[in-house]
Amino acid sequence: MPGRPLSSVFRELETLVAIPDYQKDNNCRETAEITENFTGDVIGHMPCATEEDTLAAVERARKAQKAWAQVPVKERAKIFRRYHQLILGGREESADIIQCETGKARAAALEEIMDVSINARYYSNHGPAMLKPKRVPGMLPVVTKTVVYRKPKGVVGVVAPWNYPFNLAISDAIPAMIAGNTIVLKPDSQTPYSALRCAKLLYQAGVPRDVFQVVTGRGSVVGNVLANNCDYLMFTGSTKTGKLLGEQTGRRLVNYSAELGGKNAMIVQKGADLKNCAEVSMRGMFSNSGQLCISIERVYVERDIYQDFLKALKERLDKLVIAANYDYATEYGSIISQQQMDTIEGHIKDAVDKGATIFWGGKRLPEVGPLYIQPTILIDVPEDALCRTKETFGPLVSVYPVDSIEEAIERANDTNYGLNSSVWGKSYRAGEEIARQLNTGTVSVNEGYGPGWASVHAPMGGYKESGVGRRHGKDGILKYTESTTVATQRLVSMGGPGFIPFKIWNGKILPIVAHIINT
């Protein structure tokens, strides 16, 4: 069980909602009921911000941004080094809150916490250098000095999802704040306490309250106001909602970044270590009960090893530890909501009705908790099954035999998505060769998604309907900036020195100089 009563923790966190004095008029304000996932018990009520509340938060953020941008970038970075330590030191209480809201296994909750930690450390260490003015070659050697400066966008709106409510509330906001922006965050209505926990530790580290604000409420209200008033929007969620937000920001010519859905594939080549592959597949397929945009939902296995792969998968699934508790020994947790459960069961029923076979799982587990279902492996899935092309976002995986690796690559790429892939080759080199041919933002060789996700020096994002823009690396911080190029011409003007006739300068000398520069 959690270390200290979560009821007292939640009462503290509720005071951090960026709706001033909302508790005074709580009787006349709409609230959302928050429940503990494992039991369905009510654990609190969150205020639903109005348009006016959200606009007020944006205006506070806009005012605070001017002062925040004047803080030297190295000083801003120091705050996030402290934040890194606070995140690690408070990880057990954070995990309690994450699990309570989402029902995920504790290992998946820890995964979120570590992600925030490594992002805070990475950008606090490397962000200042990435933002430093950069001297680049000018128009004319020696006489043209050209420097690129980076300036913050202003107010960044962050719309975070329920599936990873801790790290996706703050990991993208960290580089934005180091770059001098302020944040207005809308967490998902089902998981606000995880986001407020992030905020509490952020304030303890030294971030001013108006620099990072959490506004709770409906997406149709808070998200809509952010999309129509922020200077940059960062969204993680469904492709459907992402397209709508993209349209809104596009009409205002405001930049936008989004990580959206995925129908992620895994390829298993003959000669791969099947026992290890099956072990790792439990994370790649079923971490957070499959409710992860980068988890594996399709597996293509060379036909010669197809049955051996299924056998290895079954042996590992038979040992899977499923429970509703706060124990690190548990491997597999709950589904977030009945709505999500309906989608998962609908995809299973659709596939089976059309001729698919349930190889493993597929049954509800009411004896464990109200929203538990076994991980499900489908085989013989027909072409017209919903789960063949549509994202399930749950513990449902289809396994297909293929006659060659070329066929596997073609089928893996045959999707409207392009977020993540996994490859198990007969050797490291063979796996990397396959990986380079896959059209996804990340590919993990000999893993499900972890290496691609956690390699924060490298960009991460999606092709096609899996998103726009990238998080992590230089891309993850420079997207929150505008560039200003300052070019200073010295000694000689564009028209050339006065002692050279204009005709000769333009007709003969300038083309030679241009050729040398371009070469």
N, C-alpha and C positions, 0 to 999 in steps of 0.2 A: 504493500500500500504506500501512497505518497508520504513523504517525510513529515510534513505538517499539514493540518487540515486545509484542503483546497478552498473551502468556503471563505476563510480569512484572506487567502491569497487573492481570490477573485474580487473581494470587496476592495482591496487595495488597488488592484488593476483598473477597476471601473472608474476610479477618480482620475485616470489619465486620459480618458476619452476627450478629444478636443472639441467639446461642446460646452462652453463655459456655463456653469450653474445649472446644468441640465437636471440635476437631482432635485432642485427646488421646484421645478414644474413637471416632475416625473408623472404626476397623476394625469396630466393632460397631454403627455407626449407618447407617441406610439413607441412600443418597445418590442424587441425580438427575444423569444425564449431560447435559452441556451441549455442544452442537455449533456449529461455525461453519456458518451457513446456506449460504454459497456452495459449500462443499466437502463438508460432512457430517463433517468431521474433529472429533474430540473436543477441546474446549478447556478442560474443567474438570469438576469434580463439586461439586454443592451439597448440603449436609446437608438432610435432610427432618425438620423439627421435629416433635416429638411434642406431644400435648396439654399435657403438663407444661411443655415448653419455651415454648409459646405463652402459657399461663397465667402463667408466670414473667415473660414480657415485658410482659404486661398489668399485672401487679402493680408492676413497676418503673416503668412509664409512669404508673400511678396515684399512686405515691409522688412521682415527679418533677413531676407536674402541679401539685401544691400550691405548690412553690417557683417553678415557671415562671410560674404565674398571678400571683405577687407581683412579678415583673419588670415595671416600667412598660411600658405598651403601646408607647410611643415608642421605648423601648430594644429591645423585641422587633422592632419595625419596622426599626431600624437594621441589625440582623443580616441582614435580607433585602435591604436595599440593597447590602450587601457580597456577598450571595449572587448578586444580579443581575450584578455585575461578574465574579464568579468563573465563572458560567455562560458569559458571553460570552468571557472569556479562555481558557477550557478547551474551547471548542466543537469543535475538531478532534479531540481525543482522545475526547470524548463521542460524536461522530459515528462514529468508528471502532468503538466498543463497540456502539453501536446497530445499525450495519450488520452487524457480525459476528454478532450474535445473531439478527437478523430477516431479513437479506438485502435490506432495502429500499434503494432508490436514495438517494444521499447527500443530494439535495435534500429528500427526505422526512424524513431524519434531522435535517437542519438545521431543518426546520419544527417538530419536537418541541422542539429546544433553544431556539428563539426563543419558543415558547409559554411555556416555563418562565421565560424572561427577562422577558417582558412581564407575566406574572402576578406575579412577585416585585416588579417595579418598581411595578405598579399598586397592589397591596395594601400595600406598604410606604409608599407615598405617601398613600393614601386610607383604609387600614384604621383607623388611630387615630381619625379623625373619625367613621367609621361606628360605632365602638364607644363613642364618647363618650356619657355620660348625656344624655338628651334631655328638655328641659322641654316638656310638652304642656299644652293647656287642661285645667283641673281641673273638678270638678263644679260649683262655684260660682265666678264671677269674683272675683279678688282674694283671697278667703278660703280657696280650695283651691289648694294648690301640688302639682302632680303631675309626677313625674320618672320616666322609664323608664331602668333600668340594664340593662346587658348583662353576663352572666356566662358563662364557658366551660362547655361540656357536661361536659368531663372527658377521658376517653380516647376518641379517635376511631380506629376501625378503617378502614383503607383497603385495598380489594382491587382490584388493578390488573391490566389485561389485557396480552396479548403484543403487540398490534398497534402500540401507541404506548407502549412500556414505560418511556420516560424521562419524558415530560411527564405521563402519567397516573399515574405513581408519586408525583409531587411537586406538580403544579400545584394539585390540590384540597387538598393538605395545607398549603400555604403560608398561606392565609387562616385555616385551623383553628389553626395554631400562633400566628399573630399575635393571634388571639382568646384565646389562653391555654390551648389544649388541647395534649395530647401525642398522638403518633401511633404506632400499630403498623401497619406496612405488610406486606401479603402480596403480593409480586410474582408474576407468572405463572412457573410452573416452567421454562418455555422461555427466559425472558429476565431472569434475576436480576441479571446484571452491570450492566445499564442502571440498575436501581433502586439498586444499591449505589454506582454512580458519583454519582447524585444525593445519596446519603447522605454520601459522602466530601466533596463540595464544601460540603454543609450544615454538617458538623462544622468544616470550615475557616473557614466564615463566623462560627461562634460558637455554634451550636445544641448544647446538651449531648446526649451520646449517648443518654440515656434518654428524651429528649424526642422523638426520632425514631428508631425502631428498625425494622430490616428483618428479618423472620422468613421464611425460605424453607421451602417444603414443599408438601404436597398441599392443594388447596382443601378436600377433604373433612375434613381435620384442622385446618389453620390457619384457613381461612376459617370453618369451623364454630365454632371456639372464639371467634374474634373476634365473630361474630354473636351469640353467647350471653353475651358478657362485656363488650363495649365499651359506651360511653355514647352513641355515634352511629356509624353505619356509612355509609361512602361506597364505592359499588361502580360500576365500569364494566365492562360485559361483555354477555353474552347475555341475552336476555329470559327464557329458561328458568331460568338460574341466578339472575337478579335476582328472579324471583317467589319462589323458594325462600328466598332471604335475606330478602326482604320479610316472608314468613310468620314466619321466626324472630324477627326484630326486633319484628314486630308483636305477637307473643305476650308480649313483655317490655315493650311500650309504649315502645320506644326508637325515636327518630326515625331516618330512613333516607333516603338520597338515591341515585339511580341514573340513569346514562345507559346505555340499553340498545340494542336493535337498531333498524334502520331499513330501509325500502324506499323510498329517497328518489327523488323525481321531479324532472325538469327539463321546463319548458315553453318551447317556441320559437315565437314569434309571427311571422306574416308581416310582413316589413319589418325583422326583426332582422339584425344584421351577422353573416352566417353564417360568414365566414372567421374573425372574431374568436371567435365562439361555438365553432367547431371547435377552435381553438387552446386556449382556456381549458378546454374539455371534457376535454382530456387530463389536466388536474389534477383536475377535478371528478369524473371517472369512474375514473381509473387511478392517482392518487397512492397510494403504498404498495401498488401492484398491486391496488387496489380493496378492500383489507382495512382499511376505515375505516367506522365506523358512520354517518358523515355523507356518504359518497360517493354519487354518482348511480348508480342501477341501472335507472331507467325514464326514457324520454324521450318526450314527447308533442309532435309537430310538426304545425303546420297543414298540411293536405294539399297546398296549392298549392306549398309549398316543401319538401315531404318529400324528393323526389329530390335537390334541390339541397343539402339538409342532409347527406344520406348521402354525396354526392359530396365535399363539403368535409371531412367526417369521414374519409373514406378517404384523401384527399390528405394529411391531417395524420398519420394512423396510418402511412402508408407511410414517413414520415420519422422515426418514433419511434425513439429510441436505446435499445436493450435490451442490457444487459451485466451481468456479475457482477464488479464492481470497486468501488473506493473513490474514484471519479472524479466530480466534479460535473457532467461532461458527460452522464452516464447519466441517462435520464429514467424508466426503468422497471426495477424489481427483481424479486425472487423472491417466491414464496409461502412462508409460514412453515413448513409441515409437510405431510407426505403426507396426513394426515387432512383438512386444509383443501383440498388439491388434489383429493382424492376427492369432496368436496362440490361443488367447482366443475365438475369433469368430469361429475359425476352430473347437475347441473342442465343442462349443455349437452346431454348425451346424451338426457335426458328430453324437452327441448324439441324437439330435432331428430327424435326418434322420433315425436313427436306432430304434426309438420308444420312446425316452424320452419325458417328458413333461416339459415345462418351467412353473414352479409354480409362479415365480416372476422375473421381470426384463428381461434382455437379449437384450435391445435396446440401440443403439448408442444415444448419447446426444450431437449432434453438436451445439445446441443452448447454451450449457454450455461451451464447449471447443472442440478443434480439436481431442482430444484423450480421450473422456469421454464415458463410457459405464455403464449402470446400473449394480449394483450387481445382480447376477443371481443365482437362486435356481432351481435345476433340481430334478425331481422325476421320478420314473419308469425308471431309467437308466438301459439299458440292459448290459449284461456281456461283450459284445464286443465293447462298447463305449470307445473311447480313454481316456475320462476324468475319467473313472472308475479306471484306474491303473496308468496313466501317469500324472506327475505333470503339472498342467496348469500354475501355477504362476500368478494367476489373480483372479478376483472376481467371481469365479465360484465354487459353492458348490453343491454336490449331497447328498440328504437325503434318507436314506433307513430304512424301518421298519424291526425289527428283533423279533424273537419269544422268545428270552431269552438273558440275559446278557452274558452267555457263548458263544452264537452265535456272539454277538457283539464283544467280546474280540477276538474270532477266526478270524473274518473278519477284525477287526482293525489291527491285526498282520499279515494278509495275504497280504504282500507287500514287494517289494524289498527295501523299505526305512525304516527308523526308527529314525526320528528326534524328533518329538514332538507329544504329545497327550493331549486331554482335556477330563475330566470326570465330569459328573454331576450325583451324586448319591442321593439316598433318604435320606442319612445322610452323615456327614463328614467321619465317619468310613467306610461306604459302598463305598463311592467314593475312599478312600485311598486303600481299598481292591482291587477294580477293577484296580486302577492305578498301583499297584505292579505287575500286570499280563501283562502289556503292554510292548512291546519290543521297547521302544524309549528312547533316551537320557534324555529327560525331559517329565514330565507329570504334568499338572496343574489341580488341582481339584477345581471346581467352578470358573474357569477362562479359557481363551483361551490359552495364552502363557506367559503373563506378569510375574507371580510369578516365573516360571521356568527360564525365561530369566534373570530377575533382581536379583535373589538370587545369587549374585556374590561370596559368600563363597562356593558355591557348583559347581561341574563341569557341563559343558554343552557341548553336542556334539551329534553325531548320531551313530546309529547301521547301519550295512550293507552298502548300497550305499548312505547313508546320511552323510558319512564322516569318518575321522580318527582323533584320538586325541580329546582333550577337551580344551575348553577355560574356564576361571573363576577358582576360588579356587587355591589350590596349583598346580594342574595340569597345570593351565594357565600360571604359571610363571616358574615352574621347567622344562617344556618342552623346554624352551629356554636355558637350561644349560646342561653342561656335568658334570657328577659326578666323583670325584677322591677319592678313598678310600685309606687312609694312615693308615697302621697297623704297630704299633711299638711293637716289642717283647722285654720285659724287664726281667731281672734276670735269666729266664730259657729259653733255646733255644728249638726249635722243637725236638731236639734229647734228651731232658731231662737233668737233672743235672748230673754232672760228677760222683757223688758218687752212682748213680743207674746204674746198668748194662744195656746196650742198649737193650738186649733181654728182660729183665723184663719190662723196660719202654714201649717198643712197644707192647709186648705181653700181659701185664696185666694192667699196670697203665693207659696208654693212652686211651684204650677202655673204662675204667671206667669213666675217665674224659669226654670223648666224650659223653657218655650216659647221664651224669649229665647235660652237656651243652644243649644237644638236648631236654632233659626233661623240 
